[in-house]
């Protein structure tokens, strides 16, 4: 491990698909293999196939973790915060104050997104609750990060559940975002940080949109 907490390659790396990216990440996470205190969370939807490969390689349990953007009223593309599995909410106070968004408007958006998050969680795991991260080494996995907002919301939501530690594991992301996440996660593992980062999909030959059905099928496939 390098002194700043990253595991990385010096050269830009590309992947055939999310599965190959997951196997590359698993090689960097081998120290967590065969431990009974490790839990792998794949961020829906694109992080789930990546996370499956990691869970299979580490012999660790796998679950899906959801993050929903809280869009500004009448300008939903702009995020004023995020809602995560387990009910964790992260707000962007600068956006809220600068646009003078009221508490009532915030509550309405949170209520709407809570309903959608619950619907998706039920679609992915049925009546089974989220795996308990308390006292676990939680490895949070996505297929890549750009701004890091969704991953940051996930880290903070899991942190509130009192895990032993949190590891962020992604195949690709800009160096600046990885450094920012390192301030909140215990470890950040990023396989490649291209100097000319433009988008997560730039390092994938196959970067198709993962469907709900693919998430369900992946979660239903034993990792052992």
Secondary structure, DSSP 8 states (H G I E B T S, - for coil): --TTSEE--SS---BSSHHHHHHHHHHHTGGGTT-TTEEEEEETTTHHHHHHHHHHHHT-EEEEE-EEEEEETTEEEEEEEEEEGGG-EEE-HHHHHHTT--HHHHHHHHHHHHHHHHHHHHHHHTT------TTSEEEEEES--SS-HHHHHHHHHHHTT--SEEEEEEEE--HHHHHHHHTTSSEEEEEE--TT---GGGGBS------HHHHHHHHHS---
